[in-house]
Amino acid sequence: MSKGERRKIGKRGQVTIPKELRERFGLKGGDDVVIHEEGGKLVIERSVTREELAEGYRQRAQRTRELTDELEGVSTEANEQLGDAPEW
């Protein structure tokens, strides 16, 4: 069993997240969270905002472009060194 602060569940099913944890995870009143079960435990996670999701996609697209450029360079170098691949 994990160590932590004990909390009571209110009549409406509400639980207060300790201030230290809210601050550590950047949670504030009105934020969205996702609650799910994982390995027989309840897990509360901060929701990903649309802006964070979009930024993640932008970063992935940039990395894909960088890898494509790198592979094109390697492929060109290989063709120059080895010639075209034989037709089988």
Number of C-alpha atoms within 10 A of each C-alpha: 3 4 5 7 7 7 11 9 10 9 7 6 7 10 11 10 13 12 11 9 10 13 10 8 11 10 17 11 6 6 10 13 13 10 12 11 9 8 6 7 8 10 12 12 13 13 13 12 11 9 9 11 11 12 12 12 12 12 12 12 12 12 12 12 12 12 12 12 12 11 12 12 12 12 12 12 12 13 12 10 9 9 10 9 8 5 4 3
